[in-house]
Amino acid sequence: MHKIYQNRLLVAVDGSERSLQTVQCLGDISSLRTQHVNLFHVFNTVPESYDDLAVAPDSLKSVSSLQVWEVQQRKEMKKYLNQCRQLLLAGDFPPDQVTITIQDRRAGIARDIIAEARSGYDALVLHRRGMGRLHGLALGSVACKLLNRLDFVPLVYAGRKPFDHRVVIALDGSAHAMRAVAFVGEKLMGSNCSIRLIHVLRGDLDLRQLSADMPDVQETFDCAEKQVAETMDKARSYLICAGFAPESVTMEIVKHAPSRSGAILKAAAAGNYSTIAMGRKGMSRVREFAIGRVSSKVLQIGQEFGVWIVQ
C-alpha cells in the first residue's frame, strides 16, 4: 500500500474563475503546505503559419494585430497566475514552494500537461471544466482527455464545495482503492481530517427467499461481508498508524444498494463531506477502459464534491 511521494503537485490552470476556485481549495488544505506546487498553464500562441502572411503587404496590419493580442494575452496570463500564487501564499504556503510555469503550446493542451506530469509529480490538480462552460457537460474537453489518458498519477478534481477536512474514501477491496487510502493518508496527514471509509454491497435481493431456495446464498453473503470488514479494518489501521485520531476514522458498510456510485454520493451528502477519494478502477480492472464505471459515475454526477482518483 505504501508509496514514496515526492511532495510535488502539478496544478493545471487555464485563466478561468473555476481554476481560481481550484487553487483556493488547494490553499485550504493545511497539510499540503509542505508540498512544492507548480501552477502550470499551456499558452496558445499565434500559429507560426501567420508569420508567412507578414510578407504580404495587405496582411501586415492583421498579423501585427495578432502579435499585439498575443503579447497582451501573455501579460494577462502572468497576472492571473500571480493571483493564483497569492492565494496559496495567503494560505501560508512558503513562497519558495510555489512556482509559476507558462509553457507555449506544443503538442496540444492535454498532451502538454501529460508530458509535464511525467517529469515527477505526486498528483495533478484541476477543475472539471474550464473556459468553455458548455451547459450539460460534467467534464470539459481537456479534463476528459486527462481522465482517459493520464493514468500514472492521481487526479485531484476540485468540486463546488470548499475543502472542509471531511473526506469519504470508497473501498472495494481493489489495489487501486487501497492506494487511495495511502494517498489520502500521505497528503492529509496532520490535518485533523474526519475520514469515512465506506464499502457498498450492491443488490436488493430478498435473502430470506433465496436462502430458502439456495441455502449457500446467505453463507456467501456473510463471507463477503466478513472480507469487507477485514479490508476496512486494515485501511482504518493504516490511517491511524499514519497519525489520524482513531475517533476521526469511521467505517460504514452499505448493504443491498441498487447503485454503488449512488450509495457513495448519498453517504457523502448525508454526512456533509466535501471530498470523495477512490481508486481509478475497481475489482474488475477491465483493461479496455481507463477508469472504472463507479469512479466515472461519481466524478460525472457528484460535481459538488472534490473527487480524488488514484491509479
Secondary structure, DSSP 8 states (H G I E B T S, - for coil): -------EEEEE--SSHHHHHHHHHHHT-GGGGGSEEEEEEEE----GGGGGGGGSGGGHHHHHHHHHHHHHHHHHHHHHHHHHHHHHHHTT--GGGEEEEEEE-SS-HHHHHHHHHTTT-SEEEEES--S---TT-SS-HHHHHHHHH--SS-EEEE-SS---SEEEEEE-S-HHHHHHHHHHHHHSTTS--EEEEEEEEE----HHHHHHH-THHHHHHHHHHHHHHHHHHHHHHHHHHTT--GGGEEEEEEEEES-HHHHHHHHHHHTT--EEEEESS-SS--TT-SS-HHHHHHHHH-TTSEEEEE-
